[in-house]
Amino acid sequence: MDDYITVLLHDLEDRAQDFLPGDYHGAIRREAAAAEALTASLTGEQRALFLAFEESRNASAAAYQEALARQAFLLAREIYR
């Protein structure tokens, strides 16, 4: 069973569309368009390298964000005790 912080983090992720600022959505669309344009201009080998980089970067960013959110929950718990 997941600990309560993991459960809360998953709930936040499920409800993210309710509280993400409007500029987030525009930025995501621009990011997707830029990535699509970039990958269209790459050779097969370059595309594979870029996709490997992107996958690694996404994994490290997700780990960072989860750790930061977990620490924020722990800090809030300490403050409100």
Chimera marker file (.cmm) of the C-alpha trace (Angstrom):
<marker_set name="trace">
<marker id="1" x="0.000" y="0.000" z="0.000" r="1" g="1" b="0" radius="0.5"/>
<marker id="2" x="1.206" y="3.494" z="-0.819" r="1" g="1" b="0" radius="0.5"/>
<marker id="3" x="1.964" y="5.932" z="1.949" r="1" g="1" b="0" radius="0.5"/>
<marker id="4" x="-0.441" y="8.822" z="2.417" r="1" g="1" b="0" radius="0.5"/>
<marker id="5" x="1.827" y="11.348" z="0.675" r="1" g="1" b="0" radius="0.5"/>
<marker id="6" x="1.954" y="9.206" z="-2.471" r="1" g="1" b="0" radius="0.5"/>
<marker id="7" x="-1.846" y="8.917" z="-2.402" r="1" g="1" b="0" radius="0.5"/>
<marker id="8" x="-2.173" y="12.698" z="-2.051" r="1" g="1" b="0" radius="0.5"/>
<marker id="9" x="0.330" y="13.303" z="-4.861" r="1" g="1" b="0" radius="0.5"/>
<marker id="10" x="-1.576" y="10.973" z="-7.178" r="1" g="1" b="0" radius="0.5"/>
<marker id="11" x="-4.811" y="12.752" z="-6.314" r="1" g="1" b="0" radius="0.5"/>
<marker id="12" x="-3.191" y="16.101" z="-7.127" r="1" g="1" b="0" radius="0.5"/>
<marker id="13" x="-1.989" y="14.738" z="-10.458" r="1" g="1" b="0" radius="0.5"/>
<marker id="14" x="-5.500" y="13.506" z="-11.247" r="1" g="1" b="0" radius="0.5"/>
<marker id="15" x="-6.923" y="16.975" z="-10.522" r="1" g="1" b="0" radius="0.5"/>
<marker id="16" x="-4.087" y="19.019" z="-12.069" r="1" g="1" b="0" radius="0.5"/>
<marker id="17" x="-6.290" y="20.404" z="-14.851" r="1" g="1" b="0" radius="0.5"/>
<marker id="18" x="-8.416" y="22.097" z="-12.191" r="1" g="1" b="0" radius="0.5"/>
<marker id="19" x="-5.609" y="24.287" z="-10.858" r="1" g="1" b="0" radius="0.5"/>
<marker id="20" x="-2.881" y="24.623" z="-13.501" r="1" g="1" b="0" radius="0.5"/>
<marker id="21" x="-2.635" y="28.227" z="-14.712" r="1" g="1" b="0" radius="0.5"/>
<marker id="22" x="-3.786" y="29.058" z="-18.214" r="1" g="1" b="0" radius="0.5"/>
<marker id="23" x="-0.300" y="29.915" z="-19.429" r="1" g="1" b="0" radius="0.5"/>
<marker id="24" x="0.755" y="26.330" z="-18.674" r="1" g="1" b="0" radius="0.5"/>
<marker id="25" x="-1.461" y="24.994" z="-21.455" r="1" g="1" b="0" radius="0.5"/>
<marker id="26" x="-0.101" y="27.461" z="-23.992" r="1" g="1" b="0" radius="0.5"/>
<marker id="27" x="3.457" y="26.600" z="-23.027" r="1" g="1" b="0" radius="0.5"/>
<marker id="28" x="2.747" y="22.877" z="-23.411" r="1" g="1" b="0" radius="0.5"/>
<marker id="29" x="1.278" y="23.438" z="-26.881" r="1" g="1" b="0" radius="0.5"/>
<marker id="30" x="4.334" y="25.475" z="-27.931" r="1" g="1" b="0" radius="0.5"/>
<marker id="31" x="6.656" y="22.814" z="-26.509" r="1" g="1" b="0" radius="0.5"/>
<marker id="32" x="4.857" y="20.059" z="-28.413" r="1" g="1" b="0" radius="0.5"/>
<marker id="33" x="4.930" y="22.041" z="-31.664" r="1" g="1" b="0" radius="0.5"/>
<marker id="34" x="8.642" y="22.779" z="-31.280" r="1" g="1" b="0" radius="0.5"/>
<marker id="35" x="9.458" y="19.138" z="-30.514" r="1" g="1" b="0" radius="0.5"/>
<marker id="36" x="7.423" y="17.992" z="-33.516" r="1" g="1" b="0" radius="0.5"/>
<marker id="37" x="9.183" y="20.473" z="-35.814" r="1" g="1" b="0" radius="0.5"/>
<marker id="38" x="12.576" y="19.468" z="-34.453" r="1" g="1" b="0" radius="0.5"/>
<marker id="39" x="12.025" y="15.719" z="-34.802" r="1" g="1" b="0" radius="0.5"/>
<marker id="40" x="10.715" y="16.193" z="-38.345" r="1" g="1" b="0" radius="0.5"/>
<marker id="41" x="14.044" y="17.768" z="-39.307" r="1" g="1" b="0" radius="0.5"/>
<marker id="42" x="16.227" y="15.033" z="-37.803" r="1" g="1" b="0" radius="0.5"/>
<marker id="43" x="17.683" y="11.948" z="-39.392" r="1" g="1" b="0" radius="0.5"/>
<marker id="44" x="16.603" y="8.578" z="-38.021" r="1" g="1" b="0" radius="0.5"/>
<marker id="45" x="19.718" y="8.285" z="-35.856" r="1" g="1" b="0" radius="0.5"/>
<marker id="46" x="19.367" y="11.841" z="-34.569" r="1" g="1" b="0" radius="0.5"/>
<marker id="47" x="15.678" y="11.252" z="-33.836" r="1" g="1" b="0" radius="0.5"/>
<marker id="48" x="16.528" y="8.145" z="-31.792" r="1" g="1" b="0" radius="0.5"/>
<marker id="49" x="19.135" y="10.111" z="-29.828" r="1" g="1" b="0" radius="0.5"/>
<marker id="50" x="16.711" y="12.966" z="-29.224" r="1" g="1" b="0" radius="0.5"/>
<marker id="51" x="13.973" y="10.602" z="-28.063" r="1" g="1" b="0" radius="0.5"/>
<marker id="52" x="16.400" y="8.894" z="-25.675" r="1" g="1" b="0" radius="0.5"/>
<marker id="53" x="17.426" y="12.302" z="-24.323" r="1" g="1" b="0" radius="0.5"/>
<marker id="54" x="13.798" y="13.385" z="-23.995" r="1" g="1" b="0" radius="0.5"/>
<marker id="55" x="12.871" y="10.192" z="-22.131" r="1" g="1" b="0" radius="0.5"/>
<marker id="56" x="15.783" y="10.592" z="-19.714" r="1" g="1" b="0" radius="0.5"/>
<marker id="57" x="15.038" y="14.285" z="-19.185" r="1" g="1" b="0" radius="0.5"/>
<marker id="58" x="11.368" y="13.575" z="-18.508" r="1" g="1" b="0" radius="0.5"/>
<marker id="59" x="12.268" y="10.875" z="-15.975" r="1" g="1" b="0" radius="0.5"/>
<marker id="60" x="14.665" y="13.151" z="-14.096" r="1" g="1" b="0" radius="0.5"/>
<marker id="61" x="12.169" y="16.033" z="-14.122" r="1" g="1" b="0" radius="0.5"/>
<marker id="62" x="9.417" y="13.764" z="-12.784" r="1" g="1" b="0" radius="0.5"/>
<marker id="63" x="11.666" y="12.466" z="-9.992" r="1" g="1" b="0" radius="0.5"/>
<marker id="64" x="12.625" y="16.026" z="-9.057" r="1" g="1" b="0" radius="0.5"/>
<marker id="65" x="9.015" y="17.243" z="-9.021" r="1" g="1" b="0" radius="0.5"/>
<marker id="66" x="7.806" y="14.291" z="-6.967" r="1" g="1" b="0" radius="0.5"/>
<marker id="67" x="10.608" y="14.737" z="-4.413" r="1" g="1" b="0" radius="0.5"/>
<marker id="68" x="9.918" y="18.469" z="-4.159" r="1" g="1" b="0" radius="0.5"/>
<marker id="69" x="6.170" y="17.916" z="-3.739" r="1" g="1" b="0" radius="0.5"/>
<marker id="70" x="6.810" y="15.246" z="-1.102" r="1" g="1" b="0" radius="0.5"/>
<marker id="71" x="9.025" y="17.645" z="0.853" r="1" g="1" b="0" radius="0.5"/>
<marker id="72" x="6.362" y="20.351" z="0.586" r="1" g="1" b="0" radius="0.5"/>
<marker id="73" x="3.810" y="17.986" z="2.145" r="1" g="1" b="0" radius="0.5"/>
<marker id="74" x="6.223" y="17.085" z="4.931" r="1" g="1" b="0" radius="0.5"/>
<marker id="75" x="6.953" y="20.758" z="5.581" r="1" g="1" b="0" radius="0.5"/>
<marker id="76" x="3.243" y="21.611" z="5.667" r="1" g="1" b="0" radius="0.5"/>
<marker id="77" x="2.641" y="18.766" z="8.111" r="1" g="1" b="0" radius="0.5"/>
<marker id="78" x="5.362" y="20.106" z="10.412" r="1" g="1" b="0" radius="0.5"/>
<marker id="79" x="4.045" y="23.672" z="10.212" r="1" g="1" b="0" radius="0.5"/>
<marker id="80" x="0.471" y="22.698" z="11.018" r="1" g="1" b="0" radius="0.5"/>
<marker id="81" x="1.242" y="20.347" z="13.916" r="1" g="1" b="0" radius="0.5"/>
<link id1="1" id2="2" r="1" g="1" b="0" radius="0.2"/>
<link id1="2" id2="3" r="1" g="1" b="0" radius="0.2"/>
<link id1="3" id2="4" r="1" g="1" b="0" radius="0.2"/>
<link id1="4" id2="5" r="1" g="1" b="0" radius="0.2"/>
<link id1="5" id2="6" r="1" g="1" b="0" radius="0.2"/>
<link id1="6" id2="7" r="1" g="1" b="0" radius="0.2"/>
<link id1="7" id2="8" r="1" g="1" b="0" radius="0.2"/>
<link id1="8" id2="9" r="1" g="1" b="0" radius="0.2"/>
<link id1="9" id2="10" r="1" g="1" b="0" radius="0.2"/>
<link id1="10" id2="11" r="1" g="1" b="0" radius="0.2"/>
<link id1="11" id2="12" r="1" g="1" b="0" radius="0.2"/>
<link id1="12" id2="13" r="1" g="1" b="0" radius="0.2"/>
<link id1="13" id2="14" r="1" g="1" b="0" radius="0.2"/>
<link id1="14" id2="15" r="1" g="1" b="0" radius="0.2"/>
<link id1="15" id2="16" r="1" g="1" b="0" radius="0.2"/>
<link id1="16" id2="17" r="1" g="1" b="0" radius="0.2"/>
<link id1="17" id2="18" r="1" g="1" b="0" radius="0.2"/>
<link id1="18" id2="19" r="1" g="1" b="0" radius="0.2"/>
<link id1="19" id2="20" r="1" g="1" b="0" radius="0.2"/>
<link id1="20" id2="21" r="1" g="1" b="0" radius="0.2"/>
<link id1="21" id2="22" r="1" g="1" b="0" radius="0.2"/>
<link id1="22" id2="23" r="1" g="1" b="0" radius="0.2"/>
<link id1="23" id2="24" r="1" g="1" b="0" radius="0.2"/>
<link id1="24" id2="25" r="1" g="1" b="0" radius="0.2"/>
<link id1="25" id2="26" r="1" g="1" b="0" radius="0.2"/>
<link id1="26" id2="27" r="1" g="1" b="0" radius="0.2"/>
<link id1="27" id2="28" r="1" g="1" b="0" radius="0.2"/>
<link id1="28" id2="29" r="1" g="1" b="0" radius="0.2"/>
<link id1="29" id2="30" r="1" g="1" b="0" radius="0.2"/>
<link id1="30" id2="31" r="1" g="1" b="0" radius="0.2"/>
<link id1="31" id2="32" r="1" g="1" b="0" radius="0.2"/>
<link id1="32" id2="33" r="1" g="1" b="0" radius="0.2"/>
<link id1="33" id2="34" r="1" g="1" b="0" radius="0.2"/>
<link id1="34" id2="35" r="1" g="1" b="0" radius="0.2"/>
<link id1="35" id2="36" r="1" g="1" b="0" radius="0.2"/>
<link id1="36" id2="37" r="1" g="1" b="0" radius="0.2"/>
<link id1="37" id2="38" r="1" g="1" b="0" radius="0.2"/>
<link id1="38" id2="39" r="1" g="1" b="0" radius="0.2"/>
<link id1="39" id2="40" r="1" g="1" b="0" radius="0.2"/>
<link id1="40" id2="41" r="1" g="1" b="0" radius="0.2"/>
<link id1="41" id2="42" r="1" g="1" b="0" radius="0.2"/>
<link id1="42" id2="43" r="1" g="1" b="0" radius="0.2"/>
<link id1="43" id2="44" r="1" g="1" b="0" radius="0.2"/>
<link id1="44" id2="45" r="1" g="1" b="0" radius="0.2"/>
<link id1="45" id2="46" r="1" g="1" b="0" radius="0.2"/>
<link id1="46" id2="47" r="1" g="1" b="0" radius="0.2"/>
<link id1="47" id2="48" r="1" g="1" b="0" radius="0.2"/>
<link id1="48" id2="49" r="1" g="1" b="0" radius="0.2"/>
<link id1="49" id2="50" r="1" g="1" b="0" radius="0.2"/>
<link id1="50" id2="51" r="1" g="1" b="0" radius="0.2"/>
<link id1="51" id2="52" r="1" g="1" b="0" radius="0.2"/>
<link id1="52" id2="53" r="1" g="1" b="0" radius="0.2"/>
<link id1="53" id2="54" r="1" g="1" b="0" radius="0.2"/>
<link id1="54" id2="55" r="1" g="1" b="0" radius="0.2"/>
<link id1="55" id2="56" r="1" g="1" b="0" radius="0.2"/>
<link id1="56" id2="57" r="1" g="1" b="0" radius="0.2"/>
<link id1="57" id2="58" r="1" g="1" b="0" radius="0.2"/>
<link id1="58" id2="59" r="1" g="1" b="0" radius="0.2"/>
<link id1="59" id2="60" r="1" g="1" b="0" radius="0.2"/>
<link id1="60" id2="61" r="1" g="1" b="0" radius="0.2"/>
<link id1="61" id2="62" r="1" g="1" b="0" radius="0.2"/>
<link id1="62" id2="63" r="1" g="1" b="0" radius="0.2"/>
<link id1="63" id2="64" r="1" g="1" b="0" radius="0.2"/>
<link id1="64" id2="65" r="1" g="1" b="0" radius="0.2"/>
<link id1="65" id2="66" r="1" g="1" b="0" radius="0.2"/>
<link id1="66" id2="67" r="1" g="1" b="0" radius="0.2"/>
<link id1="67" id2="68" r="1" g="1" b="0" radius="0.2"/>
<link id1="68" id2="69" r="1" g="1" b="0" radius="0.2"/>
<link id1="69" id2="70" r="1" g="1" b="0" radius="0.2"/>
<link id1="70" id2="71" r="1" g="1" b="0" radius="0.2"/>
<link id1="71" id2="72" r="1" g="1" b="0" radius="0.2"/>
<link id1="72" id2="73" r="1" g="1" b="0" radius="0.2"/>
<link id1="73" id2="74" r="1" g="1" b="0" radius="0.2"/>
<link id1="74" id2="75" r="1" g="1" b="0" radius="0.2"/>
<link id1="75" id2="76" r="1" g="1" b="0" radius="0.2"/>
<link id1="76" id2="77" r="1" g="1" b="0" radius="0.2"/>
<link id1="77" id2="78" r="1" g="1" b="0" radius="0.2"/>
<link id1="78" id2="79" r="1" g="1" b="0" radius="0.2"/>
<link id1="79" id2="80" r="1" g="1" b="0" radius="0.2"/>
<link id1="80" id2="81" r="1" g="1" b="0" radius="0.2"/>
</marker_set>
